[in-house]
Each structure stands twice: as C-alpha cells, then as structure tokens.
Amino acid sequence: MQYRKLGKTGFEVSEVSLGTWQVGGRWGEHFSEQTAERIINEAIDAGVNFIDTADVYSDGESEAAVARVVKSRSENVYIATKCGRQIQPHTPEGYTAQRLIGYVEDSLRNMKTDTIDLIQLHCPPTEIYNRPEIFEAFERLQEQGKIRNLGVSVELVDEALMAMKYPNVATVQIIYNMFRLKPSEAFFAKATQNNVGIIARVPLASGLLTGKMSQDTTFSAEDHRNFNRNGEAFDKGETFSGVEYDLGLEAVEALKKLFPGDSPLAAWAIRWVLMARAVSTVIPGASKPEQVASNIKASELPALSAEQMQGVEAIYDQYIKPSVHPQW
C-alpha cells in the first residue's frame, strides 16, 4: 500500500481506502454487522488506514461498526464521518449551527469516542457555503477537542471552490472518475495550492465502471441504482455519476477496448483516479470482502500510458461530456 498526505490534516493515508456507503444501505441489502466487520477487517489487513462513513448509513450502524472494528485493532486507522443529510427536507433553512453540533454529538455517541478524526458536511445545499456561522461552529468543536478536522463532501465543482475560502476546511470529498473529469480542470490545482486534501468518491460510477453490467442487469427496489436514476431521492449525480445508463454501457464497451488484458476494468478505473497526484485517497466501496482485495490491487497496476490517458479523455468527450460536464 502507498500512502499520501491528506491536506491540512497532516494524516498520511492509504491511497486506496474504504468507503462504507455499500456497507450501510441504499444498495439493496440490509445492514449486516458481521459482513461489515469482515469488510473493514479485510481492508485494515491490506494496509487501509482511512475509512469513510456517515451518520445516515443505516442510521448510525455503519459508524458504530467502523469504530468497533478500529478499536479492536492495533493499527492507527483514521475514521471520517459526515453530518447534515438527516435534515429533511434538505434545504438551507434546516441548517443551523446548533443542529449540526447535535449531529456531531450523536456521531461521538455512535462511535463511543471523544474525538472524530474528520467530520464532513454531507453535500449541503450550495447556499450553505455562504454561511460563515456554519463553519465557525466547527471551529468551536475543534477547540473543544470533539473533532480534529473539518471537511466537506460536495456535489459541484463550484461548491468545492467555495468551500476553500474557509481556512478550517481541510479536505474536500468529490466524485471523480472516468465519467467525471471536470474536477481536474480547475479544482485540483487550487486544492493543492491551498493544501486541501482530496477524497475521490464513486470511482466506479456506481458499478458501471466495473464493466460487469449490461441491459439485463437488475437492481432491487431498495437499491439507489433503481430508485434514484433521475434524482428522486438525492442528487442524481450520486447514481452512475449522473450518466444515463444505456449511454454509460456504450462508453464502458469503448473503455474495455482501451484496457484489454487480464486486469478488470474496475482496477484500471481506480488506477486512473490515482494518476492524479492531487488526489489524496480514493474510497471505493465494497459489499463483500473479496471486493476490498480487488480494489486495493488496483494501486499495484503500472501507471497508465499517455495513450491510455488520452483515450479515456476521448471516450469521455464523445459519450459523457455533453450531458454530464455542465451539470456538476
């Protein structure tokens, strides 16, 4: 495992880490404590020292499982969680400093800890980035020792740029994958200049970039890839990176031709993310331990060639850019 610096946190984190959305629901399976623990242990065994969760993943059960496993291990593992998505309707009016502080207190209880390594605002409405009192509330939490660092998880590149005007924002979590190239255009360089760590999420575009999906693939009623394709429950960019499913399948076939050989497309998709040195860590999810091992092996692949990098961009320009680039 290779490690990279996570911005202002100063943490040296595994370049391939673990996201736990799949562990905590919205993927068609109910939370299983046993499966969660196996996945998390598998990741730590492989050198992962950064795990991302959220209070809304199975109503705090994901947070609890992550913390429980980490406490049982001797390794130093950083836990990042998120707050704010509990606010329903998810509008700016629901965001108050006191409410967010309450959510942090809840997460501390869920994880049975005194301090959270990294708390992230969980894709708040754009207007929140113009509310200094929200960010000041987390400064107070830092002073009290309840959090070590503040980050934001964003939907839009513009939101990522807005967040960096607050000095206490140490990290930005953003969707970045072969179907979402926009972050690398303006945001990455400015994040590097501001010493802001970048956490790349949804690296496999909700599974599209595994290359294993087809027109015959079905998703259960509880899976967001079924119920959120048009943004019915939350931002549609979180589902297949906002790419229309049939179009995504066409683009994947073109990518398969660009990456022939024994290594699966999923591994190359993660390796492609790591080609951006501005990225601190990528957080693919896993619904079973074997997927953890497969994801981590991606960092062992050789660097992509200039021809492969150009090929990915050409496929993006042809299939994805017209519909996705302007929206996020």
One Martini backbone bead per residue (centre of mass of N, CA, C, O) as a GRO file, in nm:
protein
  328
    1MET     BB    1   0.097   0.036   0.022
    2GLN     BB    2   0.021   0.363  -0.037
    3TYR     BB    3   0.090   0.706   0.069
    4ARG     BB    4  -0.090   1.014   0.150
    5LYS     BB    5  -0.155   1.336   0.190
    6LEU     BB    6  -0.427   1.503   0.388
    7GLY     BB    7  -0.362   1.782   0.390
    8LYS     BB    8  -0.418   1.961   0.685
    9THR     BB    9  -0.415   1.705   0.866
   10GLY     BB   10  -0.136   1.525   0.808
   11PHE     BB   11  -0.224   1.270   0.706
   12GLU     BB   12  -0.129   0.937   0.627
   13VAL     BB   13  -0.288   0.783   0.356
   14SER     BB   14  -0.436   0.558   0.185
   15GLU     BB   15  -0.488   0.560  -0.152
   16VAL     BB   16  -0.661   0.311  -0.076
   17SER     BB   17  -0.972   0.298   0.057
   18LEU     BB   18  -1.288   0.318   0.252
   19GLY     BB   19  -1.620   0.289   0.169
   20THR     BB   20  -1.961   0.257   0.350
   21TRP     BB   21  -2.228   0.268   0.192
   22GLN     BB   22  -2.267  -0.037   0.122
   23VAL     BB   23  -2.277  -0.120   0.424
   24GLY     BB   24  -2.528   0.115   0.485
   25GLY     BB   25  -2.697   0.112   0.226
   26ARG     BB   26  -2.875   0.172  -0.083
   27TRP     BB   27  -2.801  -0.145  -0.216
   28GLY     BB   28  -3.035  -0.371  -0.133
   29GLU     BB   29  -2.910  -0.410   0.160
   30HIS     BB   30  -2.894  -0.500   0.469
   31PHE     BB   31  -2.754  -0.460   0.754
   32SER     BB   32  -2.437  -0.628   0.841
   33GLU     BB   33  -2.227  -0.673   1.092
   34GLN     BB   34  -2.051  -0.907   0.989
   35THR     BB   35  -1.982  -0.796   0.709
   36ALA     BB   36  -1.862  -0.530   0.798
   37GLU     BB   37  -1.626  -0.651   0.963
   38ARG     BB   38  -1.492  -0.806   0.731
   39ILE     BB   39  -1.436  -0.565   0.549
   40ILE     BB   40  -1.270  -0.391   0.746
   41ASN     BB   41  -1.052  -0.602   0.811
   42GLU     BB   42  -0.953  -0.643   0.524
   43ALA     BB   43  -0.853  -0.355   0.484
   44ILE     BB   44  -0.650  -0.341   0.719
   45ASP     BB   45  -0.479  -0.585   0.632
   46ALA     BB   46  -0.399  -0.414   0.353
   47GLY     BB   47  -0.343  -0.095   0.476
   48VAL     BB   48  -0.583   0.048   0.563
   49ASN     BB   49  -0.623   0.400   0.727
   50PHE     BB   50  -0.909   0.484   0.580
   51ILE     BB   51  -1.251   0.562   0.681
   52ASP     BB   52  -1.573   0.606   0.535
   53THR     BB   53  -1.864   0.764   0.667
   54ALA     BB   54  -2.208   0.790   0.812
   55ASP     BB   55  -2.496   0.862   0.989
   56VAL     BB   56  -2.698   0.755   0.744
   57TYR     BB   57  -2.576   0.476   0.764
   58SER     BB   58  -2.792   0.299   0.913
   59ASP     BB   59  -2.838   0.491   1.155
   60GLY     BB   60  -2.518   0.449   1.270
   61GLU     BB   61  -2.412   0.153   1.222
   62SER     BB   62  -2.160   0.213   1.060
   63GLU     BB   63  -2.008   0.377   1.265
   64ALA     BB   64  -2.002   0.159   1.486
   65ALA     BB   65  -1.852  -0.060   1.324
   66VAL     BB   66  -1.598   0.090   1.259
   67ALA     BB   67  -1.512   0.160   1.550
   68ARG     BB   68  -1.505  -0.126   1.663
   69VAL     BB   69  -1.282  -0.236   1.480
   70VAL     BB   70  -1.062  -0.026   1.527
   71LYS     BB   71  -1.041  -0.082   1.840
   72SER     BB   72  -0.946  -0.394   1.786
   73ARG     BB   73  -0.695  -0.263   1.677
   74SER     BB   74  -0.346  -0.161   1.644
   75GLU     BB   75  -0.390   0.023   1.430
   76ASN     BB   76  -0.382   0.332   1.263
   77VAL     BB   77  -0.715   0.460   1.215
   78TYR     BB   78  -0.903   0.664   1.020
   79ILE     BB   79  -1.209   0.851   1.079
   80ALA     BB   80  -1.476   0.936   0.861
   81THR     BB   81  -1.749   1.158   0.873
   82LYS     BB   82  -2.099   1.271   0.859
   83CYS     BB   83  -2.320   1.568   0.819
   84GLY     BB   84  -2.684   1.673   0.733
   85ARG     BB   85  -2.878   1.454   0.585
   86GLN     BB   86  -3.113   1.452   0.803
   87ILE     BB   87  -3.223   1.692   0.670
   88GLN     BB   88  -3.583   1.734   0.649
   89PRO     BB   89  -3.571   1.901   0.428
   90HIS     BB   90  -3.292   1.965   0.209
   91THR     BB   91  -3.237   2.275   0.335
   92PRO     BB   92  -3.107   2.569   0.442
   93GLU     BB   93  -3.307   2.612   0.685
   94GLY     BB   94  -3.201   2.346   0.845
   95TYR     BB   95  -2.936   2.502   0.890
   96THR     BB   96  -2.765   2.482   1.201
   97ALA     BB   97  -2.534   2.492   1.433
   98GLN     BB   98  -2.682   2.329   1.654
   99ARG     BB   99  -2.766   2.089   1.483
  100LEU     BB  100  -2.479   1.997   1.398
  101ILE     BB  101  -2.369   1.956   1.681
  102GLY     BB  102  -2.569   1.729   1.746
  103TYR     BB  103  -2.464   1.530   1.532
  104VAL     BB  104  -2.182   1.503   1.646
  105GLU     BB  105  -2.270   1.388   1.917
  106ASP     BB  106  -2.398   1.136   1.797
  107SER     BB  107  -2.138   1.021   1.667
  108LEU     BB  108  -1.981   0.991   1.928
  109ARG     BB  109  -2.178   0.781   2.040
  110ASN     BB  110  -2.171   0.571   1.814
  111MET     BB  111  -1.835   0.551   1.851
  112LYS     BB  112  -1.728   0.580   2.135
  113THR     BB  113  -1.603   0.884   2.144
  114ASP     BB  114  -1.422   1.204   2.177
  115THR     BB  115  -1.300   1.194   1.872
  116ILE     BB  116  -1.294   1.321   1.543
  117ASP     BB  117  -1.094   1.319   1.275
  118LEU     BB  118  -1.340   1.357   1.045
  119ILE     BB  119  -1.569   1.604   0.955
  120GLN     BB  120  -1.850   1.618   0.720
  121LEU     BB  121  -2.022   1.782   0.508
  122HIS     BB  122  -2.325   1.645   0.351
  123CYS     BB  123  -2.409   1.783   0.087
  124PRO     BB  124  -2.485   2.073   0.088
  125PRO     BB  125  -2.623   2.337   0.007
  126THR     BB  126  -2.487   2.595  -0.160
  127GLU     BB  127  -2.565   2.827   0.046
  128ILE     BB  128  -2.379   2.733   0.288
  129TYR     BB  129  -2.107   2.867   0.169
  130ASN     BB  130  -2.249   3.159   0.279
  131ARG     BB  131  -2.217   3.047   0.600
  132PRO     BB  132  -1.998   3.112   0.844
  133GLU     BB  133  -2.137   2.995   1.105
  134ILE     BB  134  -2.104   2.700   1.030
  135PHE     BB  135  -1.786   2.692   1.035
  136GLU     BB  136  -1.751   2.810   1.323
  137ALA     BB  137  -1.871   2.571   1.480
  138PHE     BB  138  -1.619   2.381   1.416
  139GLU     BB  139  -1.412   2.544   1.569
  140ARG     BB  140  -1.532   2.487   1.848
  141LEU     BB  141  -1.502   2.180   1.831
  142GLN     BB  142  -1.196   2.187   1.815
  143GLU     BB  143  -1.142   2.336   2.084
  144GLN     BB  144  -1.297   2.090   2.243
  145GLY     BB  145  -1.195   1.807   2.096
  146LYS     BB  146  -1.426   1.665   1.902
  147ILE     BB  147  -1.247   1.760   1.660
  148ARG     BB  148  -0.982   1.768   1.420
  149ASN     BB  149  -1.155   1.793   1.144
  150LEU     BB  150  -1.266   1.961   0.842
  151GLY     BB  151  -1.509   1.883   0.590
  152VAL     BB  152  -1.631   1.825   0.249
  153SER     BB  153  -1.916   1.722   0.066
  154VAL     BB  154  -1.969   1.729  -0.286
  155GLU     BB  155  -2.123   1.796  -0.605
  156LEU     BB  156  -1.970   2.060  -0.688
  157VAL     BB  157  -1.711   2.239  -0.801
  158ASP     BB  158  -1.805   2.514  -0.692
  159GLU     BB  159  -1.822   2.415  -0.397
  160ALA     BB  160  -1.525   2.349  -0.361
  161LEU     BB  161  -1.427   2.642  -0.405
  162MET     BB  162  -1.594   2.772  -0.177
  163ALA     BB  163  -1.483   2.609   0.071
  164MET     BB  164  -1.176   2.726   0.058
  165LYS     BB  165  -1.238   3.004   0.215
  166TYR     BB  166  -1.211   2.813   0.459
  167PRO     BB  167  -0.950   2.740   0.668
  168ASN     BB  168  -1.093   2.474   0.816
  169VAL     BB  169  -1.075   2.333   0.541
  170ALA     BB  170  -0.907   2.021   0.475
  171THR     BB  171  -1.139   1.881   0.292
  172VAL     BB  172  -1.249   1.718  -0.023
  173GLN     BB  173  -1.535   1.555  -0.140
  174ILE     BB  174  -1.544   1.392  -0.469
  175ILE     BB  175  -1.641   1.322  -0.780
  176TYR     BB  176  -1.405   1.085  -0.941
  177ASN     BB  177  -1.387   0.978  -1.284
  178MET     BB  178  -1.416   0.866  -1.612
  179PHE     BB  179  -1.715   1.034  -1.588
  180ARG     BB  180  -1.551   1.277  -1.404
  181LEU     BB  181  -1.332   1.539  -1.504
  182LYS     BB  182  -1.376   1.834  -1.396
  183PRO     BB  183  -1.204   1.859  -1.128
  184SER     BB  184  -0.918   1.875  -1.288
  185GLU     BB  185  -0.935   2.165  -1.414
  186ALA     BB  186  -0.965   2.367  -1.135
  187PHE     BB  187  -0.952   2.234  -0.847
  188PHE     BB  188  -0.685   2.080  -0.797
  189ALA     BB  189  -0.482   2.315  -0.800
  190LYS     BB  190  -0.618   2.477  -0.565
  191ALA     BB  191  -0.595   2.260  -0.352
  192THR     BB  192  -0.289   2.244  -0.350
  193GLN     BB  193  -0.240   2.544  -0.277
  194ASN     BB  194  -0.435   2.498  -0.001
  195ASN     BB  195  -0.396   2.220   0.135
  196VAL     BB  196  -0.625   2.025   0.014
  197GLY     BB  197  -0.781   1.743   0.047
  198ILE     BB  198  -0.858   1.458  -0.170
  199ILE     BB  199  -1.167   1.277  -0.197
  200ALA     BB  200  -1.245   1.004  -0.396
  201ARG     BB  201  -1.557   0.930  -0.521
  202VAL     BB  202  -1.713   0.710  -0.719
  203PRO     BB  203  -1.497   0.544  -0.913
  204LEU     BB  204  -1.735   0.329  -1.047
  205ALA     BB  205  -2.012   0.444  -1.108
  206SER     BB  206  -2.197   0.235  -0.951
  207GLY     BB  207  -2.046  -0.008  -1.144
  208LEU     BB  208  -2.003   0.057  -1.443
  209LEU     BB  209  -1.668   0.039  -1.420
  210THR     BB  210  -1.656  -0.282  -1.408
  211GLY     BB  211  -1.800  -0.419  -1.674
  212LYS     BB  212  -2.067  -0.604  -1.556
  213MET     BB  213  -2.285  -0.457  -1.705
  214SER     BB  214  -2.626  -0.456  -1.840
  215GLN     BB  215  -2.941  -0.472  -1.972
  216ASP     BB  216  -2.996  -0.725  -1.758
  217THR     BB  217  -2.957  -0.567  -1.518
  218THR     BB  218  -3.060  -0.575  -1.176
  219PHE     BB  219  -3.245  -0.391  -0.921
  220SER     BB  220  -3.352  -0.328  -0.635
  221ALA     BB  221  -3.576  -0.128  -0.472
  222GLU     BB  222  -3.337  -0.038  -0.252
  223ASP     BB  223  -3.170   0.063  -0.490
  224HIS     BB  224  -3.042   0.355  -0.618
  225ARG     BB  225  -3.017   0.234  -0.919
  226ASN     BB  226  -3.336   0.247  -0.926
  227PHE     BB  227  -3.462   0.516  -0.751
  228ASN     BB  228  -3.216   0.754  -0.858
  229ARG     BB  229  -3.174   0.826  -1.171
  230ASN     BB  230  -3.346   1.124  -1.137
  231GLY     BB  231  -3.333   1.230  -0.832
  232GLU     BB  232  -3.562   1.140  -0.620
  233ALA     BB  233  -3.371   1.142  -0.339
  234PHE     BB  234  -3.109   1.258  -0.481
  235ASP     BB  235  -2.851   1.328  -0.639
  236LYS     BB  236  -2.796   1.191  -0.955
  237GLY     BB  237  -2.476   1.194  -0.942
  238GLU     BB  238  -2.465   0.936  -0.739
  239THR     BB  239  -2.586   0.787  -0.998
  240PHE     BB  240  -2.375   0.700  -1.232
  241SER     BB  241  -2.269   1.005  -1.232
  242GLY     BB  242  -2.528   1.093  -1.423
  243VAL     BB  243  -2.540   0.865  -1.621
  244GLU     BB  244  -2.684   0.724  -1.867
  245TYR     BB  245  -2.701   0.395  -1.879
  246ASP     BB  246  -2.674   0.325  -2.184
  247LEU     BB  247  -2.437   0.517  -2.233
  248GLY     BB  248  -2.245   0.387  -2.030
  249LEU     BB  249  -2.224   0.114  -2.174
  250GLU     BB  250  -2.090   0.222  -2.428
  251ALA     BB  251  -1.838   0.343  -2.292
  252VAL     BB  252  -1.736   0.079  -2.166
  253GLU     BB  253  -1.673  -0.067  -2.429
  254ALA     BB  254  -1.450   0.134  -2.508
  255LEU     BB  255  -1.271   0.086  -2.255
  256LYS     BB  256  -1.211  -0.215  -2.296
  257LYS     BB  257  -1.033  -0.164  -2.552
  258LEU     BB  258  -0.819   0.011  -2.389
  259PHE     BB  259  -0.827  -0.245  -2.154
  260PRO     BB  260  -0.677  -0.503  -2.202
  261GLY     BB  261  -0.680  -0.809  -2.037
  262ASP     BB  262  -0.678  -0.931  -1.703
  263SER     BB  263  -0.751  -0.672  -1.593
  264PRO     BB  264  -0.995  -0.509  -1.468
  265LEU     BB  265  -1.162  -0.222  -1.512
  266ALA     BB  266  -1.183  -0.138  -1.216
  267ALA     BB  267  -0.878  -0.117  -1.167
  268TRP     BB  268  -0.824   0.103  -1.382
  269ALA     BB  269  -1.016   0.314  -1.264
  270ILE     BB  270  -0.855   0.350  -1.000
  271ARG     BB  271  -0.579   0.407  -1.126
  272TRP     BB  272  -0.666   0.663  -1.270
  273VAL     BB  273  -0.719   0.833  -1.020
  274LEU     BB  274  -0.411   0.805  -0.913
  275MET     BB  275  -0.280   0.986  -1.138
  276ALA     BB  276  -0.373   1.207  -0.946
  277ARG     BB  277  -0.179   1.377  -0.721
  278ALA     BB  278  -0.406   1.544  -0.574
  279VAL     BB  279  -0.497   1.284  -0.473
  280SER     BB  280  -0.514   1.125  -0.165
  281THR     BB  281  -0.789   0.947  -0.197
  282VAL     BB  282  -0.969   0.646  -0.257
  283ILE     BB  283  -1.334   0.527  -0.197
  284PRO     BB  284  -1.420   0.241  -0.235
  285GLY     BB  285  -1.653   0.010  -0.220
  286ALA     BB  286  -1.807  -0.275  -0.031
  287SER     BB  287  -2.005  -0.592  -0.006
  288LYS     BB  288  -1.729  -0.760   0.003
  289PRO     BB  289  -1.415  -0.869   0.072
  290GLU     BB  290  -1.316  -0.927  -0.222
  291GLN     BB  291  -1.344  -0.628  -0.318
  292VAL     BB  292  -1.121  -0.509  -0.155
  293ALA     BB  293  -0.883  -0.660  -0.281
  294SER     BB  294  -0.934  -0.563  -0.570
  295ASN     BB  295  -0.910  -0.256  -0.520
  296ILE     BB  296  -0.615  -0.255  -0.401
  297LYS     BB  297  -0.466  -0.377  -0.655
  298ALA     BB  298  -0.474  -0.120  -0.833
  299SER     BB  299  -0.205   0.013  -0.713
  300GLU     BB  300  -0.019  -0.216  -0.870
  301LEU     BB  301  -0.046  -0.093  -1.119
  302PRO     BB  302   0.052   0.054  -1.377
  303ALA     BB  303   0.090   0.319  -1.533
  304LEU     BB  304  -0.055   0.505  -1.743
  305SER     BB  305  -0.054   0.592  -2.050
  306ALA     BB  306  -0.084   0.846  -2.264
  307GLU     BB  307  -0.283   0.693  -2.447
  308GLN     BB  308  -0.485   0.615  -2.225
  309MET     BB  309  -0.550   0.896  -2.121
  310GLN     BB  310  -0.650   1.001  -2.395
  311GLY     BB  311  -0.869   0.784  -2.433
  312VAL     BB  312  -1.048   0.859  -2.197
  313GLU     BB  313  -1.105   1.149  -2.288
  314ALA     BB  314  -1.234   1.076  -2.561
  315ILE     BB  315  -1.470   0.914  -2.443
  316TYR     BB  316  -1.583   1.138  -2.273
  317ASP     BB  317  -1.633   1.343  -2.503
  318GLN     BB  318  -1.831   1.157  -2.665
  319TYR     BB  319  -2.037   1.043  -2.426
  320ILE     BB  320  -2.040   1.247  -2.154
  321LYS     BB  321  -1.991   1.559  -2.154
  322PRO     BB  322  -2.259   1.692  -2.265
  323SER     BB  323  -2.437   1.592  -1.998
  324VAL     BB  324  -2.231   1.628  -1.739
  325HIS     BB  325  -2.035   1.875  -1.723
  326PRO     BB  326  -2.251   2.115  -1.671
  327GLN     BB  327  -2.378   2.001  -1.385
  328TRP     BB  328  -2.085   1.956  -1.191
   0.00000   0.00000   0.00000
